């Protein structure tokens, strides 16, 4: 599913699509979608995939600028237990 909605206040359109087959549908800006796609492509080239829904949500928060990379790493370590 993919639908773009133009914001009435002139902000960038938001695209609604599933961020990952195993996660719930989420709203991401076009820039955030590009950042997540870049991370997914880099992981795929290295033979990896980010399938954990908690880690996927953290990636999306960083892509939206809602969470710093350092804070995300800290949360990831708590989730994974390393």
Backbone atoms as SQL, in Angstrom:
CREATE TABLE atoms (id INTEGER PRIMARY KEY, chain TEXT, resi INTEGER, resn TEXT, atom TEXT, x REAL, y REAL, z REAL);
INSERT INTO atoms VALUES
  (1, 'A', 1, 'UNK', 'N', 0.849, -1.171, 0.000),
  (2, 'A', 1, 'UNK', 'CA', 0.000, 0.000, 0.000),
  (3, 'A', 1, 'UNK', 'C', 0.890, 1.228, 0.000),
  (4, 'A', 2, 'UNK', 'N', 0.561, 2.173, -0.823),
  (5, 'A', 2, 'UNK', 'CA', 1.337, 3.396, -0.902),
  (6, 'A', 2, 'UNK', 'C', 0.418, 4.530, -1.324),
  (7, 'A', 3, 'UNK', 'N', 0.257, 5.533, -0.464),
  (8, 'A', 3, 'UNK', 'CA', -0.521, 6.699, -0.868),
  (9, 'A', 3, 'UNK', 'C', 0.122, 7.946, -0.311),
  (10, 'A', 4, 'UNK', 'N', 0.245, 8.959, -1.169),
  (11, 'A', 4, 'UNK', 'CA', 0.852, 10.217, -0.753),
  (12, 'A', 4, 'UNK', 'C', -0.258, 11.185, -0.374),
  (13, 'A', 5, 'UNK', 'N', -0.001, 11.933, 0.686),
  (14, 'A', 5, 'UNK', 'CA', -0.962, 12.921, 1.148),
  (15, 'A', 5, 'UNK', 'C', -0.244, 14.257, 1.236),
  (16, 'A', 6, 'UNK', 'N', -0.726, 15.259, 0.507),
  (17, 'A', 6, 'UNK', 'CA', -0.127, 16.590, 0.582),
  (18, 'A', 6, 'UNK', 'C', -0.656, 17.286, 1.828),
  (19, 'A', 7, 'UNK', 'N', 0.247, 17.781, 2.629),
  (20, 'A', 7, 'UNK', 'CA', -0.144, 18.475, 3.852),
  (21, 'A', 7, 'UNK', 'C', -0.666, 19.861, 3.514),
  (22, 'A', 8, 'UNK', 'N', -1.726, 20.275, 4.192),
  (23, 'A', 8, 'UNK', 'CA', -2.346, 21.575, 3.934),
  (24, 'A', 8, 'UNK', 'C', -1.440, 22.733, 4.338),
  (25, 'A', 9, 'UNK', 'N', -0.534, 22.494, 5.276),
  (26, 'A', 9, 'UNK', 'CA', 0.320, 23.566, 5.770),
  (27, 'A', 9, 'UNK', 'C', 1.584, 23.771, 4.932),
  (28, 'A', 10, 'UNK', 'N', 1.696, 23.056, 3.805),
  (29, 'A', 10, 'UNK', 'CA', 2.839, 23.247, 2.919),
  (30, 'A', 10, 'UNK', 'C', 4.032, 22.385, 3.244),
  (31, 'A', 11, 'UNK', 'N', 3.954, 21.543, 4.271),
  (32, 'A', 11, 'UNK', 'CA', 5.066, 20.653, 4.576),
  (33, 'A', 11, 'UNK', 'C', 5.115, 19.536, 3.550),
  (34, 'A', 12, 'UNK', 'N', 6.191, 18.802, 3.540),
  (35, 'A', 12, 'UNK', 'CA', 6.385, 17.736, 2.562),
  (36, 'A', 12, 'UNK', 'C', 5.305, 16.674, 2.688),
  (37, 'A', 13, 'UNK', 'N', 5.002, 16.070, 1.572),
  (38, 'A', 13, 'UNK', 'CA', 4.018, 14.984, 1.565),
  (39, 'A', 13, 'UNK', 'C', 4.559, 13.814, 2.367),
  (40, 'A', 14, 'UNK', 'N', 3.668, 13.068, 2.942),
  (41, 'A', 14, 'UNK', 'CA', 4.030, 11.881, 3.713),
  (42, 'A', 14, 'UNK', 'C', 3.525, 10.672, 2.968),
  (43, 'A', 15, 'UNK', 'N', 4.363, 9.662, 2.857),
  (44, 'A', 15, 'UNK', 'CA', 3.977, 8.447, 2.166),
  (45, 'A', 15, 'UNK', 'C', 3.676, 7.382, 3.211),
  (46, 'A', 16, 'UNK', 'N', 2.541, 6.727, 3.063),
  (47, 'A', 16, 'UNK', 'CA', 2.139, 5.675, 3.998),
  (48, 'A', 16, 'UNK', 'C', 2.387, 4.335, 3.321),
  (49, 'A', 17, 'UNK', 'N', 3.260, 3.543, 3.918),
  (50, 'A', 17, 'UNK', 'CA', 3.569, 2.241, 3.375),
  (51, 'A', 17, 'UNK', 'C', 4.150, 1.367, 4.455),
  (52, 'A', 18, 'UNK', 'N', 4.128, 0.061, 4.258),
  (53, 'A', 18, 'UNK', 'CA', 4.726, -0.797, 5.277),
  (54, 'A', 18, 'UNK', 'C', 6.233, -0.602, 5.275),
  (55, 'A', 19, 'UNK', 'N', 6.815, -0.379, 6.447),
  (56, 'A', 19, 'UNK', 'CA', 8.251, -0.151, 6.527),
  (57, 'A', 19, 'UNK', 'C', 9.025, -1.443, 6.350),
  (58, 'A', 20, 'UNK', 'N', 8.394, -2.539, 6.655),
  (59, 'A', 20, 'UNK', 'CA', 9.025, -3.840, 6.543),
  (60, 'A', 20, 'UNK', 'C', 7.920, -4.871, 6.574),
  (61, 'A', 21, 'UNK', 'N', 8.072, -5.981, 5.883),
  (62, 'A', 21, 'UNK', 'CA', 6.999, -6.976, 5.879),
  (63, 'A', 21, 'UNK', 'C', 6.579, -7.446, 7.268),
  (64, 'A', 22, 'UNK', 'N', 7.481, -7.424, 8.230),
  (65, 'A', 22, 'UNK', 'CA', 7.167, -7.917, 9.569),
  (66, 'A', 22, 'UNK', 'C', 6.729, -6.834, 10.534),
  (67, 'A', 23, 'UNK', 'N', 6.679, -5.580, 10.105),
  (68, 'A', 23, 'UNK', 'CA', 6.297, -4.517, 11.025),
  (69, 'A', 23, 'UNK', 'C', 4.980, -3.888, 10.593),
  (70, 'A', 24, 'UNK', 'N', 4.424, -3.079, 11.474),
  (71, 'A', 24, 'UNK', 'CA', 3.159, -2.426, 11.178),
  (72, 'A', 24, 'UNK', 'C', 3.370, -1.285, 10.192),
  (73, 'A', 25, 'UNK', 'N', 2.284, -0.877, 9.541),
  (74, 'A', 25, 'UNK', 'CA', 2.339, 0.252, 8.620),
  (75, 'A', 25, 'UNK', 'C', 2.628, 1.519, 9.417),
  (76, 'A', 26, 'UNK', 'N', 3.467, 2.352, 8.872),
  (77, 'A', 26, 'UNK', 'CA', 3.869, 3.560, 9.578),
  (78, 'A', 26, 'UNK', 'C', 3.949, 4.731, 8.608),
  (79, 'A', 27, 'UNK', 'N', 3.853, 5.944, 9.118),
  (80, 'A', 27, 'UNK', 'CA', 3.990, 7.148, 8.295),
  (81, 'A', 27, 'UNK', 'C', 5.440, 7.598, 8.318),
  (82, 'A', 28, 'UNK', 'N', 6.025, 7.748, 7.152),
  (83, 'A', 28, 'UNK', 'CA', 7.393, 8.233, 7.028),
  (84, 'A', 28, 'UNK', 'C', 7.434, 9.315, 5.969),
  (85, 'A', 29, 'UNK', 'N', 8.241, 10.353, 6.204),
  (86, 'A', 29, 'UNK', 'CA', 8.440, 11.378, 5.186),
  (87, 'A', 29, 'UNK', 'C', 9.267, 10.780, 4.049),
  (88, 'A', 30, 'UNK', 'N', 9.305, 11.474, 2.941),
  (89, 'A', 30, 'UNK', 'CA', 10.086, 11.000, 1.797),
  (90, 'A', 30, 'UNK', 'C', 11.558, 10.852, 2.168),
  (91, 'A', 31, 'UNK', 'N', 12.100, 11.794, 2.937),
  (92, 'A', 31, 'UNK', 'CA', 13.500, 11.699, 3.367),
  (93, 'A', 31, 'UNK', 'C', 13.720, 10.485, 4.259),
  (94, 'A', 32, 'UNK', 'N', 12.810, 10.250, 5.186),
  (95, 'A', 32, 'UNK', 'CA', 12.942, 9.109, 6.091),
  (96, 'A', 32, 'UNK', 'C', 12.867, 7.800, 5.311),
  (97, 'A', 33, 'UNK', 'N', 11.985, 7.746, 4.309),
  (98, 'A', 33, 'UNK', 'CA', 11.877, 6.546, 3.469),
  (99, 'A', 33, 'UNK', 'C', 13.198, 6.285, 2.760),
  (100, 'A', 34, 'UNK', 'N', 13.823, 7.349, 2.247),
  (101, 'A', 34, 'UNK', 'CA', 15.122, 7.201, 1.582),
  (102, 'A', 34, 'UNK', 'C', 16.188, 6.706, 2.544),
  (103, 'A', 35, 'UNK', 'N', 16.209, 7.233, 3.762),
  (104, 'A', 35, 'UNK', 'CA', 17.213, 6.817, 4.752),
  (105, 'A', 35, 'UNK', 'C', 17.042, 5.348, 5.122),
  (106, 'A', 36, 'UNK', 'N', 15.798, 4.928, 5.337),
  (107, 'A', 36, 'UNK', 'CA', 15.531, 3.531, 5.683),
  (108, 'A', 36, 'UNK', 'C', 15.887, 2.625, 4.505),
  (109, 'A', 37, 'UNK', 'N', 15.541, 3.048, 3.294),
  (110, 'A', 37, 'UNK', 'CA', 15.860, 2.252, 2.108),
  (111, 'A', 37, 'UNK', 'C', 17.368, 2.115, 1.935),
  (112, 'A', 38, 'UNK', 'N', 18.102, 3.192, 2.207),
  (113, 'A', 38, 'UNK', 'CA', 19.561, 3.144, 2.107),
  (114, 'A', 38, 'UNK', 'C', 20.129, 2.152, 3.121),
  (115, 'A', 39, 'UNK', 'N', 19.638, 2.208, 4.361),
  (116, 'A', 39, 'UNK', 'CA', 20.112, 1.284, 5.392),
  (117, 'A', 39, 'UNK', 'C', 19.777, -0.157, 5.012),
  (118, 'A', 40, 'UNK', 'N', 18.568, -0.377, 4.512),
  (119, 'A', 40, 'UNK', 'CA', 18.174, -1.727, 4.091),
  (120, 'A', 40, 'UNK', 'C', 19.063, -2.228, 2.954),
  (121, 'A', 41, 'UNK', 'N', 19.358, -1.360, 1.989),
  (122, 'A', 41, 'UNK', 'CA', 20.202, -1.752, 0.858),
  (123, 'A', 41, 'UNK', 'C', 21.620, -2.077, 1.318),
  (124, 'A', 42, 'UNK', 'N', 22.160, -1.256, 2.213),
  (125, 'A', 42, 'UNK', 'CA', 23.514, -1.511, 2.724),
  (126, 'A', 42, 'UNK', 'C', 23.564, -2.843, 3.464),
  (127, 'A', 43, 'UNK', 'N', 22.557, -3.099, 4.280),
  (128, 'A', 43, 'UNK', 'CA', 22.500, -4.384, 4.982),
  (129, 'A', 43, 'UNK', 'C', 22.383, -5.543, 3.998),
  (130, 'A', 44, 'UNK', 'N', 21.541, -5.395, 2.985),
  (131, 'A', 44, 'UNK', 'CA', 21.343, -6.463, 2.000),
  (132, 'A', 44, 'UNK', 'C', 22.635, -6.758, 1.235),
  (133, 'A', 45, 'UNK', 'N', 23.374, -5.702, 0.885),
  (134, 'A', 45, 'UNK', 'CA', 24.645, -5.904, 0.186),
  (135, 'A', 45, 'UNK', 'C', 25.639, -6.681, 1.037),
  (136, 'A', 46, 'UNK', 'N', 25.531, -6.529, 2.347),
  (137, 'A', 46, 'UNK', 'CA', 26.410, -7.249, 3.260),
  (138, 'A', 46, 'UNK', 'C', 25.832, -8.615, 3.643),
  (139, 'A', 47, 'UNK', 'N', 24.676, -8.955, 3.061),
  (140, 'A', 47, 'UNK', 'CA', 24.076, -10.249, 3.336),
  (141, 'A', 47, 'UNK', 'C', 23.257, -10.299, 4.616),
  (142, 'A', 48, 'UNK', 'N', 22.788, -9.129, 5.075),
  (143, 'A', 48, 'UNK', 'CA', 22.023, -9.056, 6.322),
  (144, 'A', 48, 'UNK', 'C', 20.645, -8.468, 6.071),
  (145, 'A', 49, 'UNK', 'N', 19.787, -8.617, 7.070),
  (146, 'A', 49, 'UNK', 'CA', 18.449, -8.035, 7.014),
  (147, 'A', 49, 'UNK', 'C', 18.040, -7.647, 8.427),
  (148, 'A', 50, 'UNK', 'N', 17.427, -6.492, 8.572),
  (149, 'A', 50, 'UNK', 'CA', 16.932, -6.039, 9.870),
  (150, 'A', 50, 'UNK', 'C', 15.479, -6.478, 9.998),
  (151, 'A', 51, 'UNK', 'N', 15.263, -7.634, 10.630),
  (152, 'A', 51, 'UNK', 'CA', 13.913, -8.187, 10.713),
  (153, 'A', 51, 'UNK', 'C', 13.276, -8.022, 12.089),
  (154, 'A', 52, 'UNK', 'N', 14.055, -7.667, 13.101),
  (155, 'A', 52, 'UNK', 'CA', 13.511, -7.480, 14.444),
  (156, 'A', 52, 'UNK', 'C', 12.622, -6.233, 14.455),
  (157, 'A', 53, 'UNK', 'N', 11.341, -6.362, 14.827),
  (158, 'A', 53, 'UNK', 'CA', 10.435, -5.205, 14.773),
  (159, 'A', 53, 'UNK', 'C', 10.825, -4.074, 15.718),
  (160, 'A', 54, 'UNK', 'N', 11.441, -4.378, 16.847),
  (161, 'A', 54, 'UNK', 'CA', 11.871, -3.323, 17.779),
  (162, 'A', 54, 'UNK', 'C', 13.033, -2.545, 17.172),
  (163, 'A', 55, 'UNK', 'N', 13.995, -3.255, 16.612),
  (164, 'A', 55, 'UNK', 'CA', 15.130, -2.584, 15.980),
  (165, 'A', 55, 'UNK', 'C', 14.692, -1.812, 14.750),
  (166, 'A', 56, 'UNK', 'N', 13.732, -2.359, 14.002),
  (167, 'A', 56, 'UNK', 'CA', 13.183, -1.670, 12.824),
  (168, 'A', 56, 'UNK', 'C', 12.528, -0.354, 13.246),
  (169, 'A', 57, 'UNK', 'N', 11.785, -0.376, 14.351),
  (170, 'A', 57, 'UNK', 'CA', 11.121, 0.839, 14.848),
  (171, 'A', 57, 'UNK', 'C', 12.159, 1.883, 15.263),
  (172, 'A', 58, 'UNK', 'N', 13.254, 1.430, 15.880),
  (173, 'A', 58, 'UNK', 'CA', 14.320, 2.367, 16.263),
  (174, 'A', 58, 'UNK', 'C', 14.952, 2.996, 15.021),
  (175, 'A', 59, 'UNK', 'N', 15.191, 2.193, 13.992),
  (176, 'A', 59, 'UNK', 'CA', 15.744, 2.715, 12.739),
  (177, 'A', 59, 'UNK', 'C', 14.834, 3.792, 12.159),
  (178, 'A', 60, 'UNK', 'N', 13.542, 3.533, 12.174),
  (179, 'A', 60, 'UNK', 'CA', 12.595, 4.502, 11.630),
  (180, 'A', 60, 'UNK', 'C', 12.563, 5.785, 12.461),
  (181, 'A', 61, 'UNK', 'N', 12.704, 5.665, 13.791),
  (182, 'A', 61, 'UNK', 'CA', 12.743, 6.862, 14.645),
  (183, 'A', 61, 'UNK', 'C', 13.979, 7.703, 14.339),
  (184, 'A', 62, 'UNK', 'N', 15.108, 7.051, 14.116),
  (185, 'A', 62, 'UNK', 'CA', 16.330, 7.780, 13.757),
  (186, 'A', 62, 'UNK', 'C', 16.150, 8.445, 12.394),
  (187, 'A', 63, 'UNK', 'N', 15.562, 7.730, 11.442),
  (188, 'A', 63, 'UNK', 'CA', 15.354, 8.278, 10.094),
  (189, 'A', 63, 'UNK', 'C', 14.443, 9.493, 10.124),
  (190, 'A', 64, 'UNK', 'N', 13.479, 9.512, 11.041),
  (191, 'A', 64, 'UNK', 'CA', 12.569, 10.659, 11.163),
  (192, 'A', 64, 'UNK', 'C', 13.177, 11.783, 11.996),
  (193, 'A', 65, 'UNK', 'N', 14.337, 11.545, 12.612),
  (194, 'A', 65, 'UNK', 'CA', 14.958, 12.569, 13.434),
  (195, 'A', 65, 'UNK', 'C', 14.361, 12.655, 14.831),
  (196, 'A', 66, 'UNK', 'N', 13.632, 11.630, 15.228),
  (197, 'A', 66, 'UNK', 'CA', 12.993, 11.614, 16.548),
  (198, 'A', 66, 'UNK', 'C', 13.896, 11.022, 17.617),
  (199, 'A', 67, 'UNK', 'N', 14.985, 10.380, 17.204),
  (200, 'A', 67, 'UNK', 'CA', 15.899, 9.711, 18.131),
  (201, 'A', 67, 'UNK', 'C', 17.308, 9.837, 17.576),
  (202, 'A', 68, 'UNK', 'N', 18.259, 10.114, 18.439),
  (203, 'A', 68, 'UNK', 'CA', 19.647, 10.219, 17.978),
  (204, 'A', 68, 'UNK', 'C', 20.212, 8.817, 17.734),
  (205, 'A', 69, 'UNK', 'N', 21.244, 8.753, 16.939),
  (206, 'A', 69, 'UNK', 'CA', 21.912, 7.477, 16.678),
  (207, 'A', 69, 'UNK', 'C', 22.446, 6.844, 17.941),
  (208, 'A', 70, 'UNK', 'N', 23.033, 7.666, 18.824),
  (209, 'A', 70, 'UNK', 'CA', 23.575, 7.146, 20.082),
  (210, 'A', 70, 'UNK', 'C', 22.479, 6.573, 20.971),
  (211, 'A', 71, 'UNK', 'N', 21.348, 7.263, 21.040),
  (212, 'A', 71, 'UNK', 'CA', 20.232, 6.772, 21.844),
  (213, 'A', 71, 'UNK', 'C', 19.686, 5.473, 21.252),
  (214, 'A', 72, 'UNK', 'N', 19.630, 5.388, 19.923),
  (215, 'A', 72, 'UNK', 'CA', 19.147, 4.175, 19.269),
  (216, 'A', 72, 'UNK', 'C', 20.074, 2.996, 19.549),
  (217, 'A', 73, 'UNK', 'N', 21.370, 3.233, 19.494),
  (218, 'A', 73, 'UNK', 'CA', 22.345, 2.166, 19.782),
  (219, 'A', 73, 'UNK', 'C', 22.174, 1.682, 21.218),
  (220, 'A', 74, 'UNK', 'N', 21.984, 2.608, 22.139),
  (221, 'A', 74, 'UNK', 'CA', 21.772, 2.243, 23.535),
  (222, 'A', 74, 'UNK', 'C', 20.517, 1.370, 23.692),
  (223, 'A', 75, 'UNK', 'N', 19.428, 1.778, 23.035),
  (224, 'A', 75, 'UNK', 'CA', 18.183, 0.996, 23.078),
  (225, 'A', 75, 'UNK', 'C', 18.362, -0.366, 22.406),
  (226, 'A', 76, 'UNK', 'N', 19.095, -0.388, 21.294),
  (227, 'A', 76, 'UNK', 'CA', 19.340, -1.652, 20.598),
  (228, 'A', 76, 'UNK', 'C', 20.106, -2.617, 21.486),
  (229, 'A', 77, 'UNK', 'N', 21.108, -2.110, 22.179),
  (230, 'A', 77, 'UNK', 'CA', 21.903, -2.961, 23.079),
  (231, 'A', 77, 'UNK', 'C', 21.034, -3.524, 24.207),
  (232, 'A', 78, 'UNK', 'N', 20.114, -2.706, 24.733),
  (233, 'A', 78, 'UNK', 'CA', 19.214, -3.206, 25.763),
  (234, 'A', 78, 'UNK', 'C', 18.290, -4.280, 25.211),
  (235, 'A', 79, 'UNK', 'N', 17.821, -4.076, 23.983),
  (236, 'A', 79, 'UNK', 'CA', 16.901, -5.032, 23.364),
  (237, 'A', 79, 'UNK', 'C', 17.582, -6.349, 23.025),
  (238, 'A', 80, 'UNK', 'N', 18.785, -6.254, 22.474),
  (239, 'A', 80, 'UNK', 'CA', 19.512, -7.450, 22.042),
  (240, 'A', 80, 'UNK', 'C', 20.233, -8.094, 23.221),
  (241, 'A', 81, 'UNK', 'N', 20.612, -7.293, 24.186),
  (242, 'A', 81, 'UNK', 'CA', 21.276, -7.827, 25.370),
  (243, 'A', 81, 'UNK', 'C', 22.782, -7.938, 25.258),
  (244, 'A', 82, 'UNK', 'N', 23.383, -7.132, 24.390),
  (245, 'A', 82, 'UNK', 'CA', 24.846, -7.203, 24.263),
  (246, 'A', 82, 'UNK', 'C', 25.529, -6.069, 24.969);
